[in-house]
Amino acid sequence: MFRGSCLPAGSGERFAVATRTCRIYRRRMADSKKPSKKQPTAAPRALLLGVGLDSDGHQRVTKGKNFALVGGTQETHEAMTEKAIKINEHLQKRGKELHEVSREEFDDIAHRVGLRRDAPQDN
């Protein structure tokens, strides 16, 4: 388990950030349709997805610019929300959108907002 980390989650275009009680994923989303000659190509998109792994019986869903957060206790959900907002603030300071940052930039931003990389556990 990675806690507070940015790590590849499959391919070079996917990232995951996890803490003990939540996970935040960043993934470039491909359009499901191929662009036709009549339709202009869609702009690239990216999304931070936070999933609270603990629960107190309440269903929590928060959506914002470039992020969606679900689950978790009130404390966990507030922490995920705070970090997602801070990530967006850092992106805005850099003048970039989420889909425009490199893996290294995203890792740097995640570290600045308080997420840190832990060594993976052996399976």
VOVEXBA-43197 format. One record per residue: residue number from 1; residue in three letters; x, y, z of N, C-alpha, C in turn. Coordinates in Angstrom, 2 decimals, padded with zeros to 5 digits. Example, Ala and Ser with C-alpha at 12.3 -4.5 7.8 and 13.67 -1.06 7.14 Angstrom:
NODE  pos  code     n.px     n.py     n.pz    ca.px    ca.py    ca.pz     c.px     c.py     c.pz
NODE    1   ALA   013.19  -005.69   007.80   012.30  -004.50   007.80   013.20  -003.30   007.80
NODE    2   SER   012.85  -002.25   007.08   013.67  -001.06   007.14   012.90   000.03   007.87
//
This chain:
NODE  pos  code     n.px     n.py     n.pz    ca.px    ca.py    ca.pz     c.px     c.py     c.pz
NODE    1   MET   000.86  -001.18   000.00   000.00   000.00   000.00   000.89   001.23   000.00
NODE    2   PHE   000.57   002.17  -000.80   001.27   003.44  -000.82   000.46   004.42  -000.01
NODE    3   ARG   001.12   005.22   000.79   000.41   006.21   001.60   000.86   007.59   001.15
NODE    4   GLY  -000.09   008.43   000.72   000.22   009.79   000.34   001.24   009.85  -000.77
NODE    5   SER   001.01   009.15  -001.86   002.03   008.99  -002.87   001.47   009.20  -004.26
NODE    6   CYS   002.36   009.50  -005.19   002.04   009.50  -006.62   002.83   008.36  -007.22
NODE    7   LEU   002.15   007.46  -007.86   002.84   006.32  -008.44   002.15   005.93  -009.72
NODE    8   PRO   002.88   005.31  -010.64   002.23   004.84  -011.85   001.21   003.78  -011.51
NODE    9   ALA   000.06   003.85  -012.11  -000.99   002.87  -011.85  -001.35   002.16  -013.14
NODE   10   GLY  -000.36   001.63  -013.82  -000.63   000.89  -015.04   000.15   001.41  -016.22
NODE   11   SER  -000.16   002.62  -016.66   000.56   003.16  -017.81   001.12   004.52  -017.45
NODE   12   GLY   001.85   005.11  -018.38   002.47   006.41  -018.13   001.47   007.53  -018.01
NODE   13   GLU   000.20   007.28  -018.31  -000.80   008.33  -018.26  -001.69   008.22  -017.02
NODE   14   ARG  -001.42   007.28  -016.15  -002.24   007.09  -014.96  -001.38   007.31  -013.72
NODE   15   PHE  -001.96   007.90  -012.71  -001.26   008.12  -011.45  -002.20   007.79  -010.32
NODE   16   ALA  -001.67   007.37  -009.21  -002.50   007.12  -008.04  -001.87   007.79  -006.84
NODE   17   VAL  -002.69   008.34  -005.99  -002.24   008.93  -004.74  -003.06   008.24  -003.66
NODE   18   ALA  -002.39   007.71  -002.64  -003.14   006.97  -001.63  -002.67   007.33  -000.23
NODE   19   THR  -003.59   007.29   000.71  -003.27   007.39   002.13  -003.83   006.14   002.78
NODE   20   ARG  -003.73   006.05   004.08  -004.25   004.87   004.76  -005.74   004.69   004.52
NODE   21   THR  -006.46   005.80   004.41  -007.91   005.71   004.35  -008.50   006.20   003.04
NODE   22   CYS  -007.71   006.64   002.09  -008.28   007.09   000.84  -007.29   006.90  -000.30
NODE   23   ARG  -007.81   006.94  -001.51  -006.98   006.87  -002.70  -007.43   007.99  -003.64
NODE   24   ILE  -006.46   008.63  -004.27  -006.77   009.63  -005.28  -006.06   009.20  -006.55
NODE   25   TYR  -006.81   009.10  -007.63  -006.26   008.67  -008.91  -006.33   009.82  -009.90
NODE   26   ARG  -005.32   009.92  -010.77  -005.34   010.87  -011.87  -005.18   010.05  -013.13
NODE   27   ARG  -006.06   010.25  -014.06  -005.98   009.50  -015.30  -006.47   010.36  -016.45
NODE   28   ARG  -005.71   010.35  -017.53  -006.19   011.00  -018.73  -007.31   010.14  -019.29
NODE   29   MET  -008.39   010.78  -019.64  -009.55   010.04  -020.11  -009.63   010.14  -021.63
NODE   30   ALA  -009.68   009.01  -022.27  -009.80   008.98  -023.72  -011.27   009.11  -024.10
NODE   31   ASP  -011.53   009.81  -025.18  -012.90   009.90  -025.67  -013.31   008.55  -026.24
NODE   32   SER  -014.57   008.19  -026.00  -015.04   006.88  -026.43  -015.29   006.82  -027.93
NODE   33   LYS  -015.53   007.96  -028.55  -015.79   007.98  -029.98  -014.57   008.47  -030.74
NODE   34   LYS  -014.38   007.93  -031.91  -013.32   008.44  -032.78  -013.82   009.73  -033.41
NODE   35   PRO  -012.96   010.73  -033.53  -013.44   011.98  -034.13  -013.73   011.78  -035.62
NODE   36   SER  -014.84   012.34  -036.04  -015.17   012.28  -037.46  -014.67   013.55  -038.14
NODE   37   LYS  -014.76   013.57  -039.45  -014.30   014.74  -040.18  -015.18   015.95  -039.89
NODE   38   LYS  -016.43   015.72  -039.54  -017.35   016.82  -039.27  -017.19   017.38  -037.85
NODE   39   GLN  -016.78   016.54  -036.90  -016.67   016.97  -035.51  -015.23   017.35  -035.18
NODE   40   PRO  -015.05   018.48  -034.50  -013.70   018.82  -034.05  -013.28   017.86  -032.93
NODE   41   THR  -011.98   017.66  -032.80  -011.49   016.78  -031.74  -011.72   017.42  -030.38
NODE   42   ALA  -012.04   016.61  -029.40  -012.28   017.11  -028.05  -010.96   017.44  -027.37
NODE   43   ALA  -011.01   018.42  -026.50  -009.81   018.78  -025.75  -009.47   017.67  -024.77
NODE   44   PRO  -008.18   017.45  -024.49  -007.79   016.42  -023.52  -008.38   016.73  -022.15
NODE   45   ARG  -008.72   015.69  -021.41  -009.27   015.87  -020.07  -008.51   014.98  -019.08
NODE   46   ALA  -008.53   015.38  -017.83  -007.96   014.57  -016.76  -008.83   014.75  -015.52
NODE   47   LEU  -008.77   013.81  -014.62  -009.62   013.83  -013.44  -008.88   013.23  -012.26
NODE   48   LEU  -008.98   013.88  -011.11  -008.53   013.29  -009.85  -009.73   012.58  -009.26
NODE   49   LEU  -009.57   011.31  -008.92  -010.65   010.55  -008.31  -010.20   010.12  -006.93
NODE   50   GLY  -010.90   010.58  -005.91  -010.59   010.22  -004.53  -011.62   009.24  -004.01
NODE   51   VAL  -011.16   008.16  -003.42  -012.05   007.14  -002.87  -011.69   006.93  -001.41
NODE   52   GLY  -012.60   007.27  -000.50  -012.40   007.05   000.93  -012.62   005.58   001.25
NODE   53   LEU  -011.64   004.95   001.85  -011.73   003.52   002.12  -012.34   003.20   003.48
NODE   54   ASP  -012.52   004.21   004.32  -013.19   003.99   005.59  -014.60   004.54   005.49
NODE   55   SER  -015.47   004.19   006.42  -016.86   004.64   006.33  -017.46   004.75   007.71
NODE   56   ASP  -018.40   005.69   007.84  -019.17   005.82   009.06  -020.67   005.70   008.77
NODE   57   GLY  -021.00   005.14   007.61  -022.39   004.93   007.25  -022.99   006.02   006.37
NODE   58   HIS  -022.34   007.16   006.27  -022.84   008.24   005.41  -022.25   008.10   004.02
NODE   59   GLN  -023.02   008.53   003.03  -022.53   008.55   001.66  -022.10   009.98   001.33
NODE   60   ARG  -020.84   010.14   000.99  -020.31   011.48   000.69  -019.80   011.50  -000.75
NODE   61   VAL  -020.20   012.52  -001.49  -019.74   012.73  -002.86  -019.46   014.22  -003.02
NODE   62   THR  -018.27   014.54  -003.48  -017.89   015.93  -003.73  -017.28   016.02  -005.11
NODE   63   LYS  -017.78   016.97  -005.91  -017.24   017.17  -007.25  -016.74   018.60  -007.35
NODE   64   GLY  -015.65   018.77  -008.06  -015.08   020.09  -008.30  -014.34   020.10  -009.61
NODE   65   LYS  -013.65   021.20  -009.86  -012.91   021.29  -011.11  -011.81   020.23  -011.09
NODE   66   ASN  -011.86   019.32  -012.03  -010.86   018.27  -012.21  -010.85   017.21  -011.11
NODE   67   PHE  -011.86   017.16  -010.24  -011.84   016.09  -009.22  -013.24   015.63  -008.85
NODE   68   ALA  -013.30   014.38  -008.40  -014.50   013.78  -007.84  -014.06   012.94  -006.66
NODE   69   LEU  -014.73   013.10  -005.53  -014.36   012.39  -004.30  -015.58   011.65  -003.79
NODE   70   VAL  -015.39   010.40  -003.40  -016.50   009.60  -002.87  -016.05   008.84  -001.63
NODE   71   GLY  -017.00   008.66  -000.72  -016.77   007.82   000.44  -015.94   008.46   001.54
NODE   72   GLY  -015.63   007.65   002.52  -014.82   008.07   003.64  -015.63   008.64   004.79
NODE   73   THR  -015.01   008.68   005.94  -015.62   009.36   007.08  -015.57   010.86   006.83
NODE   74   GLN  -016.19   011.62   007.69  -016.18   013.07   007.52  -014.75   013.59   007.52
NODE   75   GLU  -013.93   013.10   008.43  -012.54   013.54   008.53  -011.75   013.19   007.26
NODE   76   THR  -011.90   011.96   006.78  -011.20   011.52   005.57  -011.65   012.32   004.36
NODE   77   HIS  -012.97   012.50   004.22  -013.50   013.22   003.07  -013.03   014.68   003.07
NODE   78   GLU  -013.01   015.30   004.24  -012.51   016.68   004.33  -011.03   016.75   003.95
NODE   79   ALA  -010.24   015.77   004.36  -008.81   015.76   004.02  -008.63   015.58   002.51
NODE   80   MET  -009.42   014.68   001.90  -009.32   014.50   000.44  -009.72   015.78  -000.28
NODE   81   THR  -010.79   016.43   000.18  -011.27   017.66  -000.45  -010.21   018.74  -000.36
NODE   82   GLU  -009.62   018.89   000.81  -008.58   019.90   001.01  -007.40   019.67   000.07
NODE   83   LYS  -006.96   018.43  -000.04  -005.81   018.13  -000.91  -006.14   018.32  -002.38
NODE   84   ALA  -007.34   017.94  -002.80  -007.74   018.13  -004.20  -007.80   019.62  -004.54
NODE   85   ILE  -008.34   020.42  -003.64  -008.41   021.87  -003.87  -007.01   022.46  -003.92
NODE   86   LYS  -006.13   022.03  -003.01  -004.75   022.52  -003.02  -004.02   022.14  -004.30
NODE   87   ILE  -004.25   020.92  -004.79  -003.63   020.51  -006.06  -004.08   021.44  -007.18
NODE   88   ASN  -005.39   021.75  -007.23  -005.89   022.66  -008.25  -005.32   024.07  -008.09
NODE   89   GLU  -005.11   024.52  -006.86  -004.51   025.84  -006.63  -003.07   025.87  -007.15
NODE   90   HIS  -002.32   024.80  -006.89  -000.93   024.74  -007.38  -000.90   024.71  -008.91
NODE   91   LEU  -001.84   023.99  -009.51  -001.91   023.96  -010.97  -002.20   025.36  -011.52
NODE   92   GLN  -003.11   026.07  -010.85  -003.47   027.41  -011.28  -002.27   028.36  -011.17
NODE   93   LYS  -001.50   028.22  -010.09  -000.29   029.05  -009.92   000.71   028.80  -011.05
NODE   94   ARG   000.78   027.56  -011.51   001.69   027.20  -012.60   001.11   027.53  -013.97
NODE   95   GLY  -000.16   027.91  -014.00  -000.80   028.24  -015.26  -001.06   027.02  -016.13
NODE   96   LYS  -001.33   025.88  -015.50  -001.53   024.64  -016.25  -002.83   023.98  -015.82
NODE   97   GLU  -003.31   023.11  -016.71  -004.45   022.26  -016.42  -003.90   020.89  -015.99
NODE   98   LEU  -004.75   020.09  -015.37  -004.32   018.78  -014.87  -003.77   017.89  -015.98
NODE   99   HIS  -004.38   017.91  -017.14  -003.92   017.04  -018.24  -002.60   017.52  -018.85
NODE  100   GLU  -002.14   018.71  -018.51  -000.92   019.27  -019.09   000.34   018.98  -018.27
NODE  101   VAL   000.20   018.55  -017.02   001.38   018.36  -016.18   001.99   016.99  -016.41
NODE  102   SER   003.30   016.94  -016.29   004.02   015.69  -016.43   003.92   014.90  -015.12
NODE  103   ARG   004.38   013.66  -015.17   004.39   012.82  -013.98   005.22   013.47  -012.87
NODE  104   GLU   006.38   014.02  -013.24   007.26   014.64  -012.25   006.61   015.88  -011.63
NODE  105   GLU   005.94   016.69  -012.46   005.25   017.87  -011.93   004.12   017.47  -011.00
NODE  106   PHE   003.35   016.45  -011.38   002.26   016.00  -010.54   002.78   015.45  -009.22
NODE  107   ASP   003.87   014.69  -009.28   004.49   014.15  -008.08   004.97   015.28  -007.16
NODE  108   ASP   005.56   016.33  -007.75   006.02   017.48  -006.99   004.84   018.21  -006.32
NODE  109   ILE   003.77   018.42  -007.06   002.59   019.09  -006.51   001.99   018.25  -005.38
NODE  110   ALA   001.88   016.94  -005.59   001.32   016.06  -004.56   002.17   016.13  -003.28
NODE  111   HIS   003.49   016.16  -003.45   004.38   016.27  -002.29   004.17   017.60  -001.57
NODE  112   ARG   004.00   018.67  -002.33   003.81   020.01  -001.74   002.51   020.13  -000.95
NODE  113   VAL   001.48   019.38  -001.33   000.22   019.47  -000.61   000.16   018.49   000.57
NODE  114   GLY   001.25   017.76   000.80   001.32   016.92   001.98   001.20   015.43   001.72
NODE  115   LEU   001.18   015.02   000.49   001.16   013.59   000.18   002.59   013.12   000.01
NODE  116   ARG   002.90   011.95   000.53   004.29   011.47   000.44   004.30   010.00   000.04
NODE  117   ARG   005.40   009.61  -000.57   005.54   008.25  -001.11   006.08   007.31  -000.03
NODE  118   ASP   005.44   006.16   000.10   005.92   005.09   000.97   006.41   003.95   000.10
NODE  119   ALA   007.29   003.16   000.61   007.78   001.99  -000.11   006.65   000.98  -000.25
NODE  120   PRO   006.56   000.29  -001.38   005.50  -000.71  -001.55   005.72  -001.90  -000.63
NODE  121   GLN   004.62  -002.51  -000.23   004.71  -003.72   000.59   004.87  -004.90  -000.35
NODE  122   ASP   005.58  -005.90   000.11   005.73  -007.13  -000.68   004.42  -007.88  -000.68
NODE  123   ASN   004.08  -008.45  -001.82   002.83  -009.22  -001.93   003.06  -010.64  -001.52
//
